[in-house]
Amino acid sequence: MGSGHHISRCALLAVALTSLGGVLGCGSSRMSPAGAPPGTIQFQGNQYPYSVFVPSTYNQTQSLPAILLVHGGGGNGPDFMKLWQGFAEKNGIILVAPTLPLGAALEAQVPQLFRALMDLVKTQWNVDSRRIYVFGYSAGGYSTFDAAMLDSTYFAAAGVFAAIITPDYYWIVPKAQRKTPIAIYIGDHDQFFSLAQTRATRDLLLANGFPVHYVEVANQDHNYAAVSAWVNQDVWTFMSQYSLPQ
């Protein structure tokens, strides 16, 4: 990926990363008793911390689905995971939430990094390899689209809240070896992405044969936390229909 691919993406990322610090708090967090302590993955000379949540019903004999959660700009893995923990406990889902320095440099590593992280988690917990999903918010949504396209045979389905595929990244769509099902959510008052931009992403995916679940949320801005309980239920209803072929 040459630097030329990142012009419009970088401009949007810069806005998102500088503007979103208040959307998700960045205070310290403690894992619930059911969770595992945070770990670290070493990848291409860098260390990335990640947290894992495992439901209390977990036992080693039964594999569970897993969701990789990709936080937004100014956020972190533990805080983003908090918005999912209650739902994951009720529904028997393992959560994996890294803290990442979002931006173009990281984005070039996304397909290999996300796969390496989930492979590491699979050595620690009994994850169903056919039911690994990815959900991203805002700047993390860019990376989620990348993973869904460039790692389409690894992730069974994907969900994105408040993010688009920028035109300079349309090239990732035909790279997909499999048509990854994708759910896309956008508030009709989003400060960073217009409905027209988001519909263009939807239409691009539909034109290329991807199963798309597209939702415009009325009277909603960029703040995912405000609607996370509803979105999490809806996106899981969509994603959990899908698993990778045997």
N, C-alpha and C positions, 0 to 999 in steps of 0.2 A: 504494500500500500504506500504509494508515494504521497508526499505532503499535499499534492494537488487534490487528493480525494477528500481532504479534511476542511476545505475552506468554509463552506456553509455550515457543515457539522460543527466545526470548532467555534464559529461565531455563536451558534445556539448554545453549545456547551458552556461557553464562557458566561453567557447570561444566566443559564440555569445554575451553574456552580456558584456564582457570586450572589445569586438572589434567593437561594432556597434554604439557607442556613436555618431560618426560623420555621420551616415547614415541618421538619422532624427534629425534635430535640436531640442534642448530642451528649447528654449527660451519661454518667456511668450506669450500667445496668447489671443486675444479678440474674443468673439463670434460675429458672424454677427448679425445685428438687428433681423433677422428672428429666431435666435437661442434662447435657454433657458439658463439661468445662470447655471454654473456648480453646481452639487449637491454632496452629499456624501451618501454612503450606509454603514451601520453598519452591519458587518457580522462576526459571530464567534469571537467576541472580537476585531476585527480590523475595521478600517475605510478606505474606498477606495473612492477617489474622482472620479466623472464621469461627462462628459459633454454630453449634448443632443443638436442636431441640428434638427430643425423642419422647413420644407419648408414654404415659405411665403404664399403658396396657402392653407395651412392647415386650416380646420375648424372642429369643434368638432363633426359635424354630420357624417363625413366620416372617416372611419378607414384607416390608411396608413400602408404599409409594413415598417419594421424596420430592420436595419443591426447593429448588435453588432460588433464593430471594436476592435481588440486586437492588440495593438502596438508591435513593436519589442524591443529587448534589447536596453537600453539607450534612448528609446523614451517615449512619454507620450500621453495620450488620446487626448488633444486638438490639438497637432501638427499632429497626425495621422489623425484626423478628417478633418483637413484642406485639405488633399489630396482628400477628398470625397465630400466636401460641395457643390461645383459647380454642380457636377453630381447629387447629391441628391436634390438640388433645382430644377433642370430641370425635374427630374423624379419622384418627389413627394415621397421621401423616408425619414423617420426619422432615424437619426444616433445616436447611443449611444456609447460613447468612454470612458471607464474607464482608469485610470492610475493605473497600477498594479505592485507589486514587483515580477517580473517573477522568477520562480524557482520551485523546487520540492515541497516545503511547500505549495505554492499557488496552484500548479497543483492538489494536492489531494482534494482541495476544488472546483475545476472548475465547475463540473456539478451543484452543489448546488448554488454556488456564481453567476454564469451567469444567472441561472433561477431566483434567487432572485432579481438580478439587473433589469432584463427585466420585472419582475412582478411589481417592484417598478415604473418603467417608465410607465407601463400600467395604473397605478393609476393617472398619471399626464397627459398623452396624449392618444388619441384614436388610439391605435396600433392594427392592424389586427393580432390576435393571431395565425392564420394559416399561416401567412407570416412573420415570424421572422427568420432572417438569421444571420450567423456569418462568419466574414472574419478576418483572422489573418496573420501576417507577421513574419517570422523568429521565434524567441523564442515564440512569440504570436501564431505562427502556431501550435506549439505543443499543446497549450491549445485549439486551434480550433479543432484539430483532437480529442482531449479528449471529447470536448463538442458534436461533431458530433456523436461519438460512444456512450458515456455514457448518453447523453441527446437527443437521436435520435427522441424522440416523442415530443420534444419542438421546435427544430430548423428545419425549412423546408428544408434547404440546407446550404452548407458551401463552403467557398473558402479559399485557402491557397497559399501564395506566399513565396517561399524559406523556406520550412520546410518539414520534413519527419516524419513518425512514426518509431522511433528507434526500433530495434528488441526486446529490453527489454520491449517494450510497445505493442507488437503485441497482447497481451492478451485483449486489449480494443476492438479489432475488433469483436470478437464473442459476446461481451456484448451488442452490438447494438440491440435494440428491433425492429428497423426499418432501412432499408438500406438508410441512409442519402445520397442524391446526393452530390458529392464533386468535386469542380474544383481545380486542382493543377497546379501551375505555377513555373517553375524553369529556371533560366538563364543558358545558356550553359557555362558561365564563372563564375558561383557562387563560392565564395571563401570558403564556409563552407559545402556545400552539393554537392556531385557528381551526375551526371546524373544516374549512376548505382544505387546509394542509392535511388534516387527519383523514378526511374522506379520500384524498389523493392516495394516501398510503393504503387505505382499505381497497380502493379500486385497483391499485397496482397488484395487490396480492390476489384479489378475486380474478383479475384478468389472467393471472399466471396459474390459476387452478388451485389456490390454497383455500382450505376451509376457514372461513373468518366469522367470528362472532363479534359484531360491532355495536357498541353502546355509547350513545351520547347522553350524558347525565345532566338533567335539567337543573338550573340554578346552582351549578357547581363550578368551583375554580380549580386551581392546580393542587389543592390540598387533599392528597390521598387519604391521610389519616382520618379526615372528617367522614369519609364514606367507606372506610376499609372493611367494616363488618359486613356490609352489604356486598361490596365488590368481591371480597374473599369467597363468600358463599357462591356468588354467581360465576366467578371465574373457575372455581373448583368443579361446579356442576358441569361446566363446559369441558375443562381439560381432562377430568377424570373419565370421560367417555372413551378416551384414546389411550392405547398402549402400543408400543412398538411391535412390529411383526416378530414371530418366533424366529 
